Amino acid sequence: MNAIYLVAPTDHNINRIITDYANPDEPMYSKAHLFFTSHCSQANLQKLARSKAIGRVKTLKETNLEYLVYDSQTFHFDSPKSFYNLYSRSGQQQQEQTEIADKLASLCATLGENPIVRYSRANTNGSAIASLVHERLDGLRRSGKMSSAKTDRSVLLILDRTYDLVSPVVHELTYQAMVEDCIPAIENDVYSYNYTDNNNQSQKREVILNENDIVWDNTRQKHIQHAKSWIATKFKAFREQSKDMRGTKDITKTLRAMPKYQTLKAKFSVHLNLAKECMDVFNRTGLERICGIEQELATGLDEYNESVKNISTKLMPILNEGTFSKENKIRLLMLHYATDSRAQDSRQRFESAARLSSAEEKILSNYILLKDFTTRTEQRRPPVSDKEWEFVVSRYLPALHDVVAELASGSLNSKEFPFLNKEEESYTASSSSNYSKRKRPAARGWGNQPTVASRHTSAQKEGGRLIIFMSGGVTYSEMREVQRLSKQFNRDILIGSTHILKPNQLLAQVGALTSTITDAAYTPSVIRT
């Protein structure tokens, strides 16, 4: 019997393949057809060539499948372990940078992009990954596996999580971010809940939250107040429409409409309950008060645009009160330490007031150490104008907003975000100056079929595609900003990362930086071999 191996070309997998054919008299399979999900290193190819398995190999191909599509503008590598490898003292940083570069090159090949590579000078991870990606892309061009087109080229901008240590811990109050942050019943974007059926029996139902859900797709990036209002208004209109449908005398027409009616009714029911759950958590846990202090820490300004002074007078009562959760207290202190280096001088006072355990204190110590990985000392971002915000508890925008806006408009500082190839800087400058005059077809998504998003966007986009990559995890607020800026500039913008960060998972991952890679905090959402 022959075998097909569809595997990542890791050391572990190569060794397993070799083991299958270690006994030439009794091999596991007659022949092997090997399909690697990304570039296989020369070392592993040589290891395979020297083994007894090589005589059994009939097919060996490299495919480009080392990423997961989260939505029409977001991808990730489902690799929480990257956080440990990049920021712990494990000595795995260089290997992790290499793996990320291989996956990014694989992504570009799949998308048919020949990108100009830029990176943030504020972090060594970004520059190292950028250099490795550029090397991989050059290899693909030389081998003919990638276009060498020099016109209308995309830009791949590589950043690192430590560029912005504020966004991962601030409570984001848009619908999707709140759902992922506040609702324990959400796991891998599946919402599980109990309901009572027509026979008065309790039943469990699971709902996938993705772009195919029209209610979710229209509300997930809205502030929770606007999302609630949208859902209620649309549901009211839906009920009125369904009354008209039930009143028709055309039975055939009514029966044909029933499946769609039942589906939409179920979706509205789910989101009415889910939005209500979010608001219940907001009110029950005192998040309005928490968020108010978070916004002052993250922006450095109060709601009247005045500089915040003596924030500890507002912080200490929260830390002393037993009604606030330990997680929210830790997030407040992570934010305080990230935005004000002087705050560390009062650590003992703050952490004693919060009654933190040694394990919880370790989370804060490790988060402070992350600042050593970046030269960006100012982590706060004050609002540029009052037009940027509508709600006092949602004034902060992630630092990525400014970076992507400047990249899309062609004004991103080349000293802070240099080009890996200096010759490409002049090309980008000239093409950016007239990008609004050039049109390119709308993105076909991640494959040959149009994405859900592309069905309700303009037919053409302006300029080359922009690919933003954040090593170490991306937040829901950053995903939201990319989608908003994509519409604002009419640009095709993708954002990707090693994994998607949820605040509670971030706390576990930060705390485990002094543990081992086998810690449960680094388990991927999709278990793969």
N, C-alpha and C positions, 0 to 999 in steps of 0.2 A: 504494500500500500504506500502511495506517495503522500507527502505532507506539504501543506502550504503554511508558511510562517509569515504572519503579518505582525511585525514587532518593531519596537523602538530599538535602534542599534546601540544599546547600552552594553557595558561590560558584562553585566549579569545575564542579559539575554544571549549574547554571543557565547558565553560559557555554557549556558543551558543547551544551545544548539550543538555545540561541540560534544557535550556529554551524551546527547542522543545517539551519536555515531561513534562513541569511544571504542566500542567493541565491533570490529569489522565483520566478525562472524555472525553477530546478532544485533544489527543496527535497529534502532527504534522504528525507522521507516526505510523503504527502498530508495526513494529519491526525495530531495528537498527542493522546494521552490521558495526562495527567500525574498520577501518584500519588506524593505526597511522603510519606516515612516519618515525618515529624514536622512541627511548625509551620514554615512558611516565613516568613522575615522580611519586613517591609514593604519594605525596600530591594530585596530580590531579586524580590519581586512587581512592584515598580515597574520594575525593570530588564527583567523579562520583558514587561511591558505596553508598554514603549517600543520593544521589538524587533520585527523583522519576523515573528518566530515566533508572535506573539499571534494573528494571523489564522488560524493552523493549529491552534490549541488548541481541542479540542472538549470535553475533560474536564479539570478541575483539582480534585483532592481531597487533603486532608491526612489521612493514616492515622496510627496510633500503633504503629509497628513499630521504634522506635529502641532496642531492647534485645534481649539474648540471654538465654534461660533456661538456667542451668547445672544447677540441680536444683530440687526442689519448693519450696525456700525461698531460692534464690540467683539473682540476675540480675546482668548486667554489660553494659557498652556496647562491650566488645572494643576499647578505645581506649587502648593503652599510650602513645600520643602525648600524652594528657592529662597524664601525669607531667611531660613536658618543658614543656608549655605552662603548667602551674601553678607549677613550681618553678625554671625556668631564667630567665635575664634576657632572654628573647626578646621581651618586650612583648606576648605573646599571652594573658596571664592573664585579662584581662577577656573576650575573645572565647571562651575555653575555658569560663569560668564561665557564659556565656550559653548555649553549646551544651549543657552539662550540665543547666542548668535546663530547657531545651526538652525534653530527653529524659526528665527526671524528671516533668515535667508530662504528657508523652505516656504514660508508664508509669501514672500515677495515673488518667488517663482510661480506659486499657485495663482497669484493675482495677476501675473504677467507684468509686473512692475520692475522697472530698472531705476531704483530710487537714488536720489542724492542723499547722502547720510550726514546728519548733523547730531550734535549731542550737547549736553549741559556741561560746562566746565566746572560746575560746583561739586561734582562727585566723580570719583575715580571709576566707579562701576560703569557709569555712562560712557566715559571715554574708552574704557577697555572693551566693552561690548560693541561700541561703534566701530572700533578698529577691526575687531574680529568679523563683524558682519560685512564690512567693506571687503575684507579678504575673501570671505565666502562668495560674495556676489561677483567679485572679479573672476573667481574660479568658474562660476556658473556661466558667465559671459564667454570666457575662453572656450568652454566645452560646448558652447552653442545651446545650452539649456535655458538661457535667458536672453531676451532681446538686448541689443546694445544701442537701442534708440537714444538719440540725444535731444529730441524735441518733446515738449510737453511732459517732462519727467516728473515723477512723484517725488516727495520729500519724506524721508524717514527720520523722525526726530526721537532720539533716545534720551529718556530722563530716568531718574531714580527716585524711589519712594522718599528718601531723606530730603529731597528738594522741598517737600512740603510735608511736615509732620503734624500739621494742624487739621487738615481735612479728614484724616482717618478717625479722629476722635470726636469731632464736633457732631452734635445731633442735627442731621439733615432732615428737614420737614417736608420734603416732597414725598408724594405718595409711595413710590417704589422704595425709596430709601427708608421711610418709616416702617413699611411692611417688613423689609429685610432686617431692620434693626430691632423692632419692638415686638414682633409677633413670633413666639416660639414655635408655632405650628407650621412655619415655613421652613422647608428643607429642600435645597437644590431647586428652588423656585416652584415647589409643589406645596400647595396649601391643603392641609388635611383638616376636616371639620366634621362634626356630628350634626345630623338633622333628623327630624321626625317625619316619616313618610305618611302617605294617605291612610295606612293601616295603624297609625299611631305607634309604629315601631321605630326604634332608634337605629339609624344607619350612618355609616361612615362614607364620606365622599372625598375624593382627591381632585384638585383642580390645578392644571398647569398654567402658570402665569407667564405668558409670552406674547409676542406680537400678533399671534393669530387670534388672541382674545381682543375683540374690538374695544371693549370697555377699558381694559388694562392699557392697550396701546394708546388710547386717547387721554388717559389720566395719569400714567405713571410718572411723568416728568412735571406734573402740576403740583403746586403747593397743596398740602392736605386740605386746606379750606376750599380752594378752588376745585379740587378733585371731588370732594364731598358734594359741592354744589352742582358740578357737572353731572355726576351720577344720579343725583336726585331729580334734576331737571329732565334729563334724558329718559329716566325711568318713568316719570310722570307722562311724558309725551308718548312713550312706548305703550303704556297702559291705555291711554286714550285711543291710540291706533288699534290696539287689540280689541277694544270694545267695538270699533267699527267693523273689524274683521268678523267678530262673532255675530254681528247683526246682519251680515250679508246672507242673501238667500242662495247664493251659489255654493253648494256644499262641496263640490269638487275643488273650487278655489280655496275654500277654508281648510280642507284636508291637506292640500299641498303646502299651505303656509304653516301648518301646525309644527313640523319639526324645527323650522327656523324660529318660530315663536317660542317653543319650549327651550331651545338653546339660549336665546337671548334673555329669556326670563330667568334662567338659571344663572347666567353671567351677572345680570344686574343684582340678583339676590346675593351672590357671593361678594360682590364689591360693595354693596350697601353694608353688609355685615363687617367686611374687612376694614372699610374706612371708619366705621363706628368703633371697631376694636382699637384702631390706631388712636383715635381721639380719647377713648376710655383710658388707654395707657398714658397718654399725654396728661390727662387731668388727674388720674389716680396717683401717679408717681411724682407729681410736682415738676414736670418737665418745663413748664413755662418759666419757672424761676431758675432752673438749671440752665436753660437755653439763653436766658437773659445775661447771665454771667459769662457763659461760653462766648457769646457774641462780643462782649467787652474784651475778653482775653484775646480772641482771634483777630479783632480789628484794631484794638488799642483805643477805641472811641466808644462813648456811650451813645444813647439814642439821639442825643442832641448834637452829635458830632464834636463833643468836647473830649479832650484827652482824659483817659481814665487814671485816677490817682488812688493810691492805697486800696487796691482791689481786695486785699486780705480782709478788710472790714465786711465785705460782702461774701467772701469765700468761707471764712471761719464759721459763721452760723450754719451754713450748709453742711460742712464737715462735722460739726458737733451734733447735728440733729440725727436721731435714729430713724427718721421716716424716709430718708433718702437711701437708695441702694448703694452697696459698696462699689458696684460697677460704675455708677454715675459719679461717685466721689473720686474714684481712680481716674476716670476720663477727665474730670476737671483738673486734677493735679497734673496729669500728663500734658494737658493743654497749657497749664500755667508754667510748667518747667520748660516746655518747648518754646514758649514765646518770651520768657523773661529769665535770663540766666541768673539774675539776683535771687529769684524765688528759691533756688536750691539752698541758699543759706538758711532758710526757715523750714527745711524739710522735716526735721524732727517735730517741730510744733504742728505743722499741717498733718503729718501722717499719724501723730499721736491723737490728734483731735478726731481723725477719721476712724481710729481704732483698727488700723490695718494689720493683717497678719504678716509674718516674714515673707511668705510667698507673694503677697500683694505688694509689699514694699519692693520686692525683686522686680516686679513688672515696671515700677517707676524708675528704678536704678538702670534697668536695661534700656528703657526708652530714652533716658538722658544720654546714654552711651551712643545711641544712634546719631546724635548730633555730631559725633566725631567723624562720621562718614561724609559730611558735607561742609563746604565752606560758606554756605548761605546762612548768614547769622540772623537776618531779619525774617522771621517766619510769619509775622502778622501781615494782614492785608486789609487796610482800611478801605471802605467804599470810595470809589472814584467820584460818585455823585449820588444824590438822593434817588435818581432814576433807576439805580441798580437794585433797589430793594423796595418792597411793599410792606413787609411785616417786620416789626422791630426784632423779633426773635429769629429772623432769617436775613441778616444783613451781610453776612460773610460769603464771599465767593472764593473757591479754591484758587491757588496760585496758577494752576493750569489754565484758567480762563484767560489771563493776560498773555501767557506764552502762546497759546493757540491763536488768539485774536491777532497778535502781532505777526505770527507765522503766516496766517491766512492773508493778511494785508501786505505782506512783503516787508515788514519793518522790524523783524526780530533781530536783536543785536547780535552781530556776528562775533563779537569778542566774548560775550557770555555764552553764546551757543554757536561755536565754530563749525565750519565745514571740515569734514575729514579730508576732502580733496580740495585744496585751495582754488584749483582751476574752475571748480563748479560754482564758486561764489559769484563770479561775473555773469555766468549763465542765469543763475537764479535771480540776480538783481535785474537783469534786462527782461526776463520773462515775467517777474512779479510786477514790474512797472506797467505792463499792459495785459495782466492776466484777465481783467474784466472784458477785454475785447475778444478773447479766445474762448471757444466753447468746446466741450468734450461730451460725448454721449453719457447719459446717466449711467451710474454704476449698475452692473448686472448682478451685484451681490457677490456671494462667495462661490457661486457655481455658474451654471448656464441659465438658471432661472432668475427672474427679477425678484428682488427682496420684497418683503411686505412694505417696507418703508418707501421703496422706489415706486410703488404703485400710486402713492399720493404725494409725490414730489415732482418738481419740474423735469422736463424731458432732458434738459442739458445742464451740466455743471460747468463752472468757470475754473479754468486753470487745471494743473495736475493734481492728482490725489495727494492728500496729506495723511501720513500714518504716524500716529503718536504712540510710543511705547514707554510704559512706566514699569521698570523692573522693581520687584518687591511688593507688587499689589496695587490695584486701582480701586478707587472708591466710586460709589454710586453718584456722588455729586460731580465727580470728574466726568463720568459717562454722560451725565445730564448736560454738562456744559459743552461737551463736544457736539452733542446733537443740536443744541441751541445755536451754537456758532456755525455749524454746518448750514443751517437754514439762513442765518443772518448774512453770511458771506456767499451763499449758494456754492459752497465748495463740498467736494466729496472728502469727508474727514473720517478716518477710522481711529479707534483707540484700542490699545491692547495692553496686556500685562502678563506677568507670570501667573497671576490668579486674581480673583475678585475679593476684596476685603470687606468683611463685615466687622463692625466694632468689637463684638464679643470674641470673635475668632482672632482678631488682632491682639487683644489682651492676652489670650492664651499663647499666641505665637511669640509675642514679646517676652512673656514670662518664661517660655521654654528655650530662649536663646542660650541660657546657661545649662540646658539639659542636653538631650541628644536628638538626632534626626528621627529617631523612632518614636518620639513623643506624639501622642494622638493629635496634637495641635497642627501637625504637618501632614495629616492624612488628606489625600486628594478627594474631591467630591465625587469623582468618577474613578472607581478602582480599575486600574489597567495594568497589564503585565508588560 
